[in-house]
Amino acid sequence: MHTVAFETLGCKLNFSETSSIKRDFENTGFEVVGFHNRSDIYVINTCSVTNDANSSCRKTVRRALRRNPDAFVAVIGCYAQLKPGEIAAIEGVDVVLGAKEKFKLLDYFDDFTKQEKTLIYRDDVNQAVDFHNAFSSDDRTRAFLKIQDGCSYSCSFCTIPLARGKSRSPKISTVVRNAEQLVREGYKEIVVTGVNAGDFGSGREENFYMLLKSLDHLEGLERIRVSSIEPNLLHNEIIDLAAGSEKIQPHFHIPLQSGSDHMLGLMRRRYKSDLYRMRIERIRSQIPEACIGVDVITGHPGETDGHFAESYEFIDSLDISYLHVFTFSERPDTHALNLEPVIPVPERKERTHKLRRLSEKKRFAFDSRFSDTVRPVLFESENTNGFIKGWTDNYVRVAVPYNPVLENRIIPVELGKRSKDGFLFGKIDREYLEMETSIASITE
């Protein structure tokens, strides 16, 4: 029996796709092992978003070959689609599979013997039109369910449309069927994810709101979380649906990229700052305790000191919970390369540093609001230095003394002080814990 190991670089969507490819191997009789183990086959699912895509890929290939110099190495995914030649030049890589081909590895090879020359399977022009269902099943508590792929937007800084093709999605009935399987497997929370998840159903009569309504009615599913949604697609009816739902979690991650309208225009974004503010205010009025995360890019070409100051002030004025800050990096074949002035890299990093400090301040303020309150926490399975951790409904990280009974259970927890590592210490009512322990012993 051949062994196969997987490594995923990048986003939650990549993780869900890796899991689906892994299941295909398992169903064909392969033994899946950890990437840190010696294996006959190593599959590396790459990302094109990070600055060091080439370096990360090269290091990962070397790690694999150190464990088994004779292993078959396949590199797939977004970076493979965009830069197949660069990957093929990495010593030890046997095959490179682009966006359409990454799900066909088992179709191309039977014995997975090492190749004398790296093979490349990739369309020169990405015409990916098929939708491949995918969901992760590694974590025992949360599953990432792919509902959409590709993107039909043309943001100035982004290569994802080149790597993944145009926006496409399955029917609601297909997504619900996949969700039902995850519920049967024991998952308490499903995170719906995609390149542009809010664009679900584009070109059809179905839409993202209708999908959420269908999932909200799914028996046995306890939590629904949305990974990310564009502000122009986060319509009021979606916010109102979340406000009235017991399953849709009070947590929104909404890309902004810049708080300057001038920069939003240069970035080819489909909204202005006033619409973004309206979305935040609507959430706060309907769901006051919601966690709101924001994506921001610093140092995009054209971002003068004045534009950055305008963006910083706008973000600071918003009642949000945390930021994901990305330092702009040049991407081949993107519109941003045509724009000026080009911001020096040290200045880009300084702006990133300033916004990350702002994020720490906002995250601390948001988490601290919930000290001395009780919130439902879905616990994970790892024992970390005597603690078990989990997330509240509104995405506050919580830790309590480790008890295996808590694994994959949603438990009311009294939240305490915030640790220096960014989580709140929690306390579970003793009688409630004893009751849960009794139930667990009976069910086992």
VEXVO-347444 format. One record per residue (C-alpha): residue in three letters; x, y, z. Coordinates in pm, whole numbers. Layout:
BEGIN
{pt ALA; {X; Y; Z}}
...
***
This chain:
BEGIN
{pt MET; {0; 0; 0}}
{pt HIS; {139; 341; -99}}
{pt THR; {150; 616; 161}}
{pt VAL; {63; 977; 75}}
{pt ALA; {112; 1299; 271}}
{pt PHE; {-40; 1642; 213}}
{pt GLU; {69; 1996; 293}}
{pt THR; {-150; 2302; 237}}
{pt LEU; {-12; 2652; 190}}
{pt GLY; {-263; 2935; 205}}
{pt CYS; {-632; 2991; 259}}
{pt LYS; {-923; 2799; 410}}
{pt LEU; {-1046; 2720; 60}}
{pt ASN; {-716; 2544; -11}}
{pt PHE; {-758; 2341; 308}}
{pt SER; {-1105; 2226; 204}}
{pt GLU; {-977; 2125; -141}}
{pt THR; {-679; 1939; 3}}
{pt SER; {-916; 1744; 226}}
{pt SER; {-1126; 1640; -73}}
{pt ILE; {-820; 1524; -269}}
{pt LYS; {-707; 1337; 41}}
{pt ARG; {-1041; 1155; 58}}
{pt ASP; {-1002; 1054; -308}}
{pt PHE; {-669; 891; -223}}
{pt GLU; {-814; 717; 83}}
{pt ASN; {-1106; 583; -121}}
{pt THR; {-858; 444; -374}}
{pt GLY; {-671; 248; -109}}
{pt PHE; {-382; 481; -18}}
{pt GLU; {-273; 528; 341}}
{pt VAL; {-267; 896; 440}}
{pt VAL; {13; 994; 679}}
{pt GLY; {128; 1323; 827}}
{pt PHE; {356; 1543; 620}}
{pt HIS; {623; 1512; 889}}
{pt ASN; {637; 1136; 823}}
{pt ARG; {824; 941; 558}}
{pt SER; {587; 889; 266}}
{pt ASP; {588; 748; -87}}
{pt ILE; {399; 1049; -224}}
{pt TYR; {391; 1414; -115}}
{pt VAL; {121; 1650; -243}}
{pt ILE; {174; 2024; -187}}
{pt ASN; {-125; 2254; -244}}
{pt THR; {12; 2604; -307}}
{pt CYS; {-108; 2961; -268}}
{pt SER; {-35; 3266; -483}}
{pt VAL; {-130; 3531; -229}}
{pt THR; {173; 3523; 2}}
{pt ASN; {486; 3723; -85}}
{pt ASP; {712; 3422; -59}}
{pt ALA; {514; 3166; -260}}
{pt ASN; {825; 3042; -439}}
{pt SER; {1032; 3023; -122}}
{pt SER; {756; 2845; 73}}
{pt CYS; {706; 2593; -204}}
{pt ARG; {1080; 2527; -240}}
{pt LYS; {1127; 2478; 136}}
{pt THR; {828; 2244; 154}}
{pt VAL; {961; 2031; -133}}
{pt ARG; {1301; 2008; 38}}
{pt ARG; {1137; 1903; 367}}
{pt ALA; {955; 1624; 189}}
{pt LEU; {1265; 1496; 9}}
{pt ARG; {1468; 1499; 328}}
{pt ARG; {1220; 1248; 469}}
{pt ASN; {1224; 1035; 154}}
{pt PRO; {1462; 1128; -133}}
{pt ASP; {1281; 879; -360}}
{pt ALA; {931; 1019; -295}}
{pt PHE; {700; 1129; -575}}
{pt VAL; {633; 1504; -531}}
{pt ALA; {326; 1673; -680}}
{pt VAL; {279; 2050; -657}}
{pt ILE; {-75; 2174; -726}}
{pt GLY; {-295; 2481; -684}}
{pt CYS; {-284; 2854; -746}}
{pt TYR; {93; 2906; -757}}
{pt ALA; {120; 2600; -981}}
{pt GLN; {-127; 2762; -1219}}
{pt LEU; {54; 3095; -1228}}
{pt LYS; {420; 2989; -1222}}
{pt PRO; {452; 2627; -1339}}
{pt GLY; {799; 2687; -1482}}
{pt GLU; {934; 2816; -1153}}
{pt ILE; {801; 2510; -973}}
{pt ALA; {927; 2271; -1238}}
{pt ALA; {1275; 2415; -1184}}
{pt ILE; {1270; 2302; -819}}
{pt GLU; {1479; 1987; -795}}
{pt GLY; {1277; 1680; -704}}
{pt VAL; {932; 1794; -825}}
{pt ASP; {770; 1525; -1042}}
{pt VAL; {449; 1693; -1156}}
{pt VAL; {289; 2037; -1155}}
{pt LEU; {-91; 2054; -1178}}
{pt GLY; {-279; 2377; -1252}}
{pt ALA; {-625; 2492; -1145}}
{pt LYS; {-831; 2258; -1364}}
{pt GLU; {-598; 1963; -1326}}
{pt LYS; {-530; 1953; -949}}
{pt PHE; {-823; 1719; -882}}
{pt LYS; {-701; 1473; -1150}}
{pt LEU; {-376; 1353; -992}}
{pt LEU; {-509; 998; -959}}
{pt ASP; {-616; 1004; -1325}}
{pt TYR; {-268; 1093; -1447}}
{pt PHE; {-65; 841; -1243}}
{pt ASP; {-96; 481; -1131}}
{pt ASP; {235; 378; -975}}
{pt PHE; {368; 726; -879}}
{pt THR; {727; 649; -970}}
{pt LYS; {969; 940; -985}}
{pt GLN; {992; 1114; -1321}}
{pt GLU; {1311; 1184; -1511}}
{pt LYS; {1168; 1522; -1610}}
{pt THR; {905; 1730; -1435}}
{pt LEU; {564; 1698; -1601}}
{pt ILE; {334; 2000; -1625}}
{pt TYR; {-44; 1969; -1667}}
{pt ARG; {-191; 2318; -1691}}
{pt ASP; {-398; 2527; -1932}}
{pt ASP; {-198; 2826; -2056}}
{pt VAL; {-518; 3028; -2031}}
{pt ASN; {-719; 2932; -1725}}
{pt GLN; {-1060; 2830; -1852}}
{pt ALA; {-1166; 2652; -1534}}
{pt VAL; {-1543; 2623; -1551}}
{pt ASP; {-1615; 2312; -1345}}
{pt PHE; {-1696; 2335; -976}}
{pt HIS; {-1529; 2073; -758}}
{pt ASN; {-1704; 2009; -429}}
{pt ALA; {-1471; 2027; -131}}
{pt PHE; {-1485; 2034; 245}}
{pt SER; {-1227; 1983; 516}}
{pt SER; {-1256; 1705; 768}}
{pt ASP; {-933; 1720; 967}}
{pt ASP; {-1052; 1927; 1262}}
{pt ARG; {-1296; 1745; 1487}}
{pt THR; {-1514; 2048; 1555}}
{pt ARG; {-1524; 2281; 1255}}
{pt ALA; {-1542; 2197; 886}}
{pt PHE; {-1472; 2435; 599}}
{pt LEU; {-1734; 2390; 329}}
{pt LYS; {-1649; 2519; -19}}
{pt ILE; {-1952; 2688; -175}}
{pt GLN; {-1790; 2897; -451}}
{pt ASP; {-1472; 2914; -659}}
{pt GLY; {-1301; 3166; -884}}
{pt CYS; {-1368; 3538; -911}}
{pt SER; {-1506; 3764; -1183}}
{pt TYR; {-1379; 4083; -1020}}
{pt SER; {-1069; 4261; -1146}}
{pt CYS; {-910; 4414; -836}}
{pt SER; {-579; 4581; -919}}
{pt PHE; {-364; 4376; -681}}
{pt CYS; {-508; 4027; -720}}
{pt THR; {-403; 3723; -923}}
{pt ILE; {-681; 3492; -803}}
{pt PRO; {-893; 3530; -1122}}
{pt LEU; {-583; 3425; -1320}}
{pt ALA; {-520; 3133; -1084}}
{pt ARG; {-875; 3007; -1034}}
{pt GLY; {-1083; 3137; -1325}}
{pt LYS; {-1422; 3307; -1319}}
{pt SER; {-1677; 3288; -1038}}
{pt ARG; {-1880; 2970; -1026}}
{pt SER; {-2079; 2777; -767}}
{pt PRO; {-2295; 2465; -731}}
{pt LYS; {-2667; 2453; -664}}
{pt ILE; {-2798; 2508; -313}}
{pt SER; {-2916; 2147; -303}}
{pt THR; {-2557; 2028; -359}}
{pt VAL; {-2420; 2247; -79}}
{pt VAL; {-2692; 2130; 159}}
{pt ARG; {-2618; 1767; 73}}
{pt ASN; {-2248; 1821; 155}}
{pt ALA; {-2344; 1997; 479}}
{pt GLU; {-2569; 1705; 575}}
{pt GLN; {-2272; 1469; 535}}
{pt LEU; {-2063; 1688; 767}}
{pt VAL; {-2340; 1689; 1026}}
{pt ARG; {-2357; 1309; 1009}}
{pt GLU; {-1981; 1300; 1069}}
{pt GLY; {-2032; 1490; 1394}}
{pt TYR; {-1933; 1847; 1309}}
{pt LYS; {-2091; 2116; 1520}}
{pt GLU; {-1982; 2412; 1307}}
{pt ILE; {-1958; 2464; 933}}
{pt VAL; {-1761; 2756; 790}}
{pt VAL; {-1887; 2843; 441}}
{pt THR; {-1596; 2951; 228}}
{pt GLY; {-1505; 3052; -125}}
{pt VAL; {-1287; 3293; -318}}
{pt ASN; {-1581; 3535; -328}}
{pt ALA; {-1844; 3353; -124}}
{pt GLY; {-2102; 3632; -140}}
{pt ASP; {-2110; 3590; -519}}
{pt PHE; {-2268; 3247; -474}}
{pt GLY; {-2531; 3176; -741}}
{pt SER; {-2416; 3455; -972}}
{pt GLY; {-2588; 3417; -1308}}
{pt ARG; {-2862; 3199; -1160}}
{pt GLU; {-3181; 3261; -963}}
{pt GLU; {-3014; 3140; -643}}
{pt ASN; {-2802; 3368; -423}}
{pt PHE; {-2601; 3371; -102}}
{pt TYR; {-2895; 3483; 113}}
{pt MET; {-3103; 3187; -11}}
{pt LEU; {-2814; 2950; 62}}
{pt LEU; {-2780; 3075; 420}}
{pt LYS; {-3156; 3036; 472}}
{pt SER; {-3137; 2676; 354}}
{pt LEU; {-2842; 2595; 579}}
{pt ASP; {-3016; 2770; 868}}
{pt HIS; {-3297; 2514; 841}}
{pt LEU; {-3062; 2213; 832}}
{pt GLU; {-3150; 1979; 1118}}
{pt GLY; {-2858; 1886; 1342}}
{pt LEU; {-2631; 2171; 1235}}
{pt GLU; {-2557; 2393; 1534}}
{pt ARG; {-2329; 2665; 1397}}
{pt ILE; {-2283; 2839; 1062}}
{pt ARG; {-1994; 3081; 1018}}
{pt VAL; {-1918; 3288; 708}}
{pt SER; {-1545; 3301; 631}}
{pt SER; {-1549; 3633; 441}}
{pt ILE; {-1790; 3844; 237}}
{pt GLU; {-1740; 4153; 21}}
{pt PRO; {-1915; 4468; 154}}
{pt ASN; {-2105; 4523; -172}}
{pt LEU; {-2247; 4170; -141}}
{pt LEU; {-2330; 4190; 230}}
{pt HIS; {-2686; 4305; 180}}
{pt ASN; {-2909; 4412; 467}}
{pt GLU; {-3123; 4099; 432}}
{pt ILE; {-2816; 3885; 509}}
{pt ILE; {-2737; 4090; 820}}
{pt ASP; {-3100; 4073; 931}}
{pt LEU; {-3109; 3696; 871}}
{pt ALA; {-2800; 3653; 1091}}
{pt ALA; {-2955; 3874; 1360}}
{pt GLY; {-3260; 3648; 1383}}
{pt SER; {-3078; 3316; 1350}}
{pt GLU; {-2965; 3086; 1630}}
{pt LYS; {-2720; 2911; 1395}}
{pt ILE; {-2554; 3188; 1193}}
{pt GLN; {-2279; 3311; 1422}}
{pt PRO; {-2242; 3682; 1509}}
{pt HIS; {-1912; 3712; 1326}}
{pt PHE; {-1844; 3893; 999}}
{pt HIS; {-1516; 3923; 813}}
{pt ILE; {-1548; 4203; 557}}
{pt PRO; {-1259; 4305; 329}}
{pt LEU; {-1200; 4680; 315}}
{pt GLN; {-844; 4711; 171}}
{pt SER; {-838; 5092; 216}}
{pt GLY; {-1037; 5359; 395}}
{pt SER; {-952; 5613; 123}}
{pt ASP; {-1204; 5644; -161}}
{pt HIS; {-924; 5749; -395}}
{pt MET; {-736; 5427; -317}}
{pt LEU; {-1051; 5216; -347}}
{pt GLY; {-1084; 5353; -699}}
{pt LEU; {-724; 5270; -786}}
{pt MET; {-773; 4923; -641}}
{pt ARG; {-1082; 4873; -859}}
{pt ARG; {-1297; 4790; -560}}
{pt ARG; {-1677; 4791; -604}}
{pt TYR; {-1776; 5021; -319}}
{pt LYS; {-1674; 5338; -138}}
{pt SER; {-1607; 5404; 227}}
{pt ASP; {-1958; 5535; 299}}
{pt LEU; {-2114; 5201; 197}}
{pt TYR; {-1862; 5017; 411}}
{pt ARG; {-1949; 5233; 712}}
{pt MET; {-2318; 5167; 652}}
{pt ARG; {-2256; 4792; 663}}
{pt ILE; {-2068; 4818; 995}}
{pt GLU; {-2336; 5038; 1148}}
{pt ARG; {-2612; 4802; 1032}}
{pt ILE; {-2438; 4507; 1196}}
{pt ARG; {-2383; 4701; 1520}}
{pt SER; {-2748; 4809; 1533}}
{pt GLN; {-2882; 4460; 1466}}
{pt ILE; {-2616; 4247; 1641}}
{pt PRO; {-2434; 4466; 1897}}
{pt GLU; {-2206; 4185; 2022}}
{pt ALA; {-2092; 4072; 1676}}
{pt CYS; {-1724; 4032; 1601}}
{pt ILE; {-1621; 4221; 1286}}
{pt GLY; {-1290; 4151; 1113}}
{pt VAL; {-1141; 4364; 835}}
{pt ASP; {-882; 4303; 561}}
{pt VAL; {-653; 4595; 475}}
{pt ILE; {-365; 4639; 227}}
{pt THR; {-85; 4887; 293}}
{pt GLY; {155; 5041; 45}}
{pt HIS; {-49; 4983; -270}}
{pt PRO; {91; 5195; -558}}
{pt GLY; {-56; 5543; -541}}
{pt GLU; {-104; 5539; -163}}
{pt THR; {55; 5864; -52}}
{pt ASP; {111; 5955; 312}}
{pt GLY; {-215; 6150; 297}}
{pt HIS; {-413; 5856; 162}}
{pt PHE; {-272; 5627; 431}}
{pt ALA; {-357; 5881; 703}}
{pt GLU; {-712; 5904; 564}}
{pt SER; {-740; 5525; 563}}
{pt TYR; {-603; 5493; 916}}
{pt GLU; {-845; 5753; 1053}}
{pt PHE; {-1139; 5586; 880}}
{pt ILE; {-1052; 5242; 1020}}
{pt ASP; {-991; 5384; 1366}}
{pt SER; {-1337; 5543; 1360}}
{pt LEU; {-1512; 5212; 1288}}
{pt ASP; {-1652; 4993; 1565}}
{pt ILE; {-1468; 4682; 1447}}
{pt SER; {-1293; 4399; 1634}}
{pt TYR; {-968; 4317; 1454}}
{pt LEU; {-769; 4365; 1132}}
{pt HIS; {-587; 4134; 895}}
{pt VAL; {-319; 4361; 749}}
{pt PHE; {-136; 4269; 429}}
{pt THR; {169; 4449; 295}}
{pt PHE; {135; 4510; -79}}
{pt SER; {365; 4303; -297}}
{pt GLU; {396; 4318; -672}}
{pt ARG; {217; 4047; -871}}
{pt PRO; {288; 3985; -1240}}
{pt ASP; {2; 4060; -1482}}
{pt THR; {-187; 4283; -1236}}
{pt HIS; {-307; 4638; -1298}}
{pt ALA; {-128; 4768; -988}}
{pt LEU; {204; 4742; -1170}}
{pt ASN; {93; 5030; -1394}}
{pt LEU; {27; 5269; -1105}}
{pt GLU; {247; 5530; -939}}
{pt PRO; {396; 5633; -709}}
{pt VAL; {550; 5302; -606}}
{pt ILE; {580; 5296; -227}}
{pt PRO; {922; 5192; -90}}
{pt VAL; {908; 4857; 88}}
{pt PRO; {1026; 4996; 426}}
{pt GLU; {741; 5250; 416}}
{pt ARG; {491; 4976; 333}}
{pt LYS; {609; 4772; 632}}
{pt GLU; {592; 5073; 865}}
{pt ARG; {230; 5134; 764}}
{pt THR; {155; 4766; 821}}
{pt HIS; {311; 4791; 1167}}
{pt LYS; {93; 5092; 1255}}
{pt LEU; {-226; 4919; 1151}}
{pt ARG; {-135; 4599; 1334}}
{pt ARG; {-88; 4802; 1652}}
{pt LEU; {-434; 4949; 1591}}
{pt SER; {-569; 4597; 1544}}
{pt GLU; {-421; 4485; 1877}}
{pt LYS; {-588; 4779; 2049}}
{pt LYS; {-927; 4704; 1893}}
{pt ARG; {-901; 4331; 1957}}
{pt PHE; {-815; 4389; 2323}}
{pt ALA; {-1108; 4631; 2362}}
{pt PHE; {-1351; 4391; 2193}}
{pt ASP; {-1246; 4084; 2392}}
{pt SER; {-1245; 4276; 2720}}
{pt ARG; {-1610; 4374; 2666}}
{pt PHE; {-1707; 4016; 2740}}
{pt SER; {-1515; 3958; 3061}}
{pt ASP; {-1759; 3858; 3338}}
{pt THR; {-2021; 3747; 3083}}
{pt VAL; {-2131; 3397; 2980}}
{pt ARG; {-2100; 3289; 2616}}
{pt PRO; {-2131; 2953; 2437}}
{pt VAL; {-1793; 2805; 2347}}
{pt LEU; {-1726; 2526; 2098}}
{pt PHE; {-1420; 2344; 2232}}
{pt GLU; {-1153; 2179; 2020}}
{pt SER; {-959; 1864; 2103}}
{pt GLU; {-599; 1959; 2177}}
{pt ASN; {-445; 1969; 2523}}
{pt THR; {-222; 2278; 2520}}
{pt ASN; {-18; 2311; 2838}}
{pt GLY; {-308; 2180; 3045}}
{pt PHE; {-575; 2392; 2871}}
{pt ILE; {-839; 2319; 2611}}
{pt LYS; {-937; 2608; 2385}}
{pt GLY; {-1237; 2705; 2180}}
{pt TRP; {-1427; 2993; 2021}}
{pt THR; {-1734; 3175; 2141}}
{pt ASP; {-2018; 3235; 1899}}
{pt ASN; {-1878; 3586; 1842}}
{pt TYR; {-1522; 3467; 1783}}
{pt VAL; {-1352; 3529; 2115}}
{pt ARG; {-1077; 3279; 2192}}
{pt VAL; {-1130; 3105; 2528}}
{pt ALA; {-927; 2858; 2736}}
{pt VAL; {-1028; 2645; 3036}}
{pt PRO; {-845; 2363; 3221}}
{pt TYR; {-826; 2060; 2995}}
{pt ASN; {-1103; 1803; 3025}}
{pt PRO; {-1161; 1552; 2741}}
{pt VAL; {-1536; 1564; 2807}}
{pt LEU; {-1540; 1914; 2658}}
{pt GLU; {-1409; 1808; 2317}}
{pt ASN; {-1646; 1902; 2032}}
{pt ARG; {-1910; 2030; 2274}}
{pt ILE; {-2074; 2370; 2294}}
{pt ILE; {-2066; 2475; 2659}}
{pt PRO; {-2171; 2797; 2836}}
{pt VAL; {-1857; 2953; 2983}}
{pt GLU; {-1808; 3245; 3219}}
{pt LEU; {-1536; 3458; 3062}}
{pt GLY; {-1263; 3607; 3276}}
{pt LYS; {-946; 3805; 3225}}
{pt ARG; {-754; 3822; 2898}}
{pt SER; {-415; 3652; 2885}}
{pt LYS; {-104; 3803; 2728}}
{pt ASP; {-142; 3542; 2452}}
{pt GLY; {-475; 3684; 2340}}
{pt PHE; {-738; 3451; 2487}}
{pt LEU; {-979; 3486; 2777}}
{pt PHE; {-960; 3248; 3069}}
{pt GLY; {-1293; 3076; 3118}}
{pt LYS; {-1481; 2907; 3400}}
{pt ILE; {-1747; 2636; 3363}}
{pt ASP; {-2015; 2588; 3624}}
{pt ARG; {-1920; 2279; 3826}}
{pt GLU; {-2268; 2127; 3831}}
{pt TYR; {-2302; 2176; 3455}}
{pt LEU; {-1963; 2009; 3397}}
{pt GLU; {-2061; 1713; 3616}}
{pt MET; {-2384; 1678; 3417}}
{pt GLU; {-2193; 1682; 3087}}
{pt THR; {-1951; 1422; 3222}}
{pt SER; {-2242; 1195; 3316}}
{pt ILE; {-2399; 1235; 2970}}
{pt ALA; {-2066; 1158; 2802}}
{pt SER; {-2019; 839; 3006}}
{pt ILE; {-2368; 721; 2914}}
{pt THR; {-2331; 793; 2539}}
{pt GLU; {-1993; 623; 2528}}
***
